[in-house]
Amino acid sequence: GGMGPMGGMMGAKRPCVTDVNLSLEELFHGTTKKMRITRKTVSQGRPEKFDAEIAVKPGWKSGTKITFKGEGDEYQPGQAQDVVFVIKEKPHGWLKRSGNDLVYKARVPLVDALTGFKVDVETLDNRTLRVNVKDMVHPSYTKIVHNEGMPKAKSPGERGDLIITFDVYYPNALTDEQKRAIREAFPKP
């Protein structure tokens, strides 16, 4: 029965997994995150605390894993579990990430949707992007601004797109005069 003690040890080899919550700005620019782990130790002189430094590259996605081999709980002298950090993206106020693209939803009054307008989008690097929309905006219409999305972690220098979707809202009421003007502007075919 040499298998007995080893069977119990297998569970200890599972990594210690910790989430690292990052803002969309941190994932856009890249950042260095310091994480401290408290761990069990059986060897003499092995510190109980492990400080990990994670160099987050611009464009990293939620679910990216960073492994520090043998830096977790020690289950026998010289043998310890791995520590794995998993990148998690915090929700953003006005942008939503979709792969390498960023999605912005603009609320637009019906008159602008029919006649054209400009949309100002605050970017993750603190610029205001003014986007001209000349087309008529229908419910499934999207406007794509190339290279204004997230950096591509695997292709430095390249970025995804900014995709603007539109939520068109109608006036609460129209005067008889407005209704007449609309009928004149859009004669029935």
NORPEJO-V529586 format. One record per residue. N is the residue number from 1. SS is DSSP state (H for helix, E for strand, L for the rest). PHI is phi in whole degrees, -180 to 180 (* if undefined). OMEGA is omega in radians with two decimals (* if undefined). Layout:
n->(N	N)
ss->(SS	SS)
phi->(PHI	PHI)
omega->(OMEGA	OMEGA)
This chain:
n->(1	2	3	4	5	6	7	8	9	10	11	12	13	14	15	16	17	18	19	20	21	22	23	24	25	26	27	28	29	30	31	32	33	34	35	36	37	38	39	40	41	42	43	44	45	46	47	48	49	50	51	52	53	54	55	56	57	58	59	60	61	62	63	64	65	66	67	68	69	70	71	72	73	74	75	76	77	78	79	80	81	82	83	84	85	86	87	88	89	90	91	92	93	94	95	96	97	98	99	100	101	102	103	104	105	106	107	108	109	110	111	112	113	114	115	116	117	118	119	120	121	122	123	124	125	126	127	128	129	130	131	132	133	134	135	136	137	138	139	140	141	142	143	144	145	146	147	148	149	150	151	152	153	154	155	156	157	158	159	160	161	162	163	164	165	166	167	168	169	170	171	172	173	174	175	176	177	178	179	180	181	182	183	184	185	186	187	188	189)
ss->(L	L	L	H	H	H	H	H	H	H	H	H	H	L	L	E	E	E	E	E	E	E	L	H	H	H	H	H	H	L	E	E	E	E	E	E	E	E	L	L	L	L	L	L	L	L	L	L	E	E	E	E	E	E	E	E	L	L	L	L	L	L	L	L	E	E	E	E	L	L	L	L	L	E	E	E	L	L	E	E	L	L	E	E	E	E	E	E	E	L	L	L	L	L	E	E	E	E	L	L	E	E	E	E	E	E	E	E	E	H	H	H	H	H	H	L	E	E	E	E	E	E	L	L	L	L	L	E	E	E	E	E	E	L	L	L	L	L	L	L	L	E	E	E	E	L	L	L	L	L	E	L	L	L	L	L	L	L	E	L	L	E	E	E	E	E	E	E	E	L	L	L	L	L	L	H	H	H	H	H	H	H	H	H	H	L	L	L	L)
phi->(*	-72	-80	-44	-63	-64	-56	-70	-77	-56	-61	-68	-81	-64	-69	-87	-108	-131	-82	-119	-87	-124	-77	-61	-62	-64	-74	-76	-86	85	-162	-113	-110	-101	-126	-113	-116	-99	-135	-83	-135	-112	-80	-73	79	-87	-62	-78	-111	-121	-101	-102	-114	-110	-90	-80	-86	-56	94	-57	-103	-56	98	-61	-113	-123	-112	-111	-66	63	-105	-94	-62	-87	-106	-157	-48	81	-126	-140	-69	-80	-110	-121	-104	-116	-72	-125	-97	-77	-62	-106	-62	-136	-116	-125	-91	-138	66	-93	-96	-116	-115	-122	-103	-101	-91	-132	-70	-52	-60	-69	-60	-85	-116	101	-170	-119	-117	-102	-118	-76	-89	-72	-107	62	-108	-108	-95	-97	-113	-82	-116	-100	-73	-78	-91	-104	-54	-101	-68	-132	-115	-109	-111	-67	62	-117	-97	-78	-63	-91	-58	-88	-131	-54	93	-102	-135	-75	-108	-99	-112	-102	-107	-128	-113	-88	-114	-93	-65	-70	-156	-126	-76	-59	-64	-63	-61	-62	-63	-66	-62	-70	-72	-122	-65	-66	-68)
omega->(3.08	-3.09	-3.03	-3.04	-3.10	-3.14	-3.13	-3.09	-3.06	-3.12	-3.08	-3.08	3.09	-3.08	3.01	-3.04	-3.13	3.09	3.04	-3.10	-3.10	3.07	3.09	3.10	-3.14	3.12	3.12	-3.06	-2.94	-3.09	3.02	-3.13	3.06	-3.12	3.12	3.12	2.99	-3.00	3.07	-3.07	3.03	3.12	3.07	3.05	3.10	-3.08	3.13	3.14	3.08	3.10	3.13	3.04	-3.10	3.10	-3.11	-3.14	3.09	3.08	3.10	-3.11	3.00	3.14	3.08	-3.10	3.08	-3.06	3.00	-3.04	3.00	-3.12	-3.13	3.13	3.10	-3.14	2.91	-3.03	3.10	3.14	-3.11	3.13	3.05	3.02	-3.12	3.06	-3.14	-3.14	3.06	-3.11	3.08	3.10	-3.12	-3.09	-3.05	3.12	3.10	-3.13	3.07	-3.05	3.09	-3.11	3.02	-3.12	3.12	3.12	-3.13	3.03	-3.01	3.05	-3.08	-3.09	3.10	3.14	-3.13	-2.95	-3.14	-3.05	3.07	3.09	3.04	3.13	3.05	-3.11	-3.13	3.08	2.98	3.00	2.98	-3.12	3.11	-3.08	3.11	3.08	-3.10	-3.12	3.01	-3.08	3.05	-2.99	-3.09	-3.09	3.02	3.09	-3.10	3.06	-3.05	3.06	3.07	3.11	-3.13	3.01	3.09	-3.05	-3.07	3.10	-3.11	-3.12	3.13	3.11	3.04	-3.08	2.95	3.14	3.14	3.04	-3.01	3.05	-3.07	3.09	-3.05	3.06	3.12	-3.12	3.05	3.05	3.10	-3.14	3.11	3.14	3.13	-3.12	3.13	3.13	3.14	-3.12	-3.13	3.14	3.13	-3.11	*)
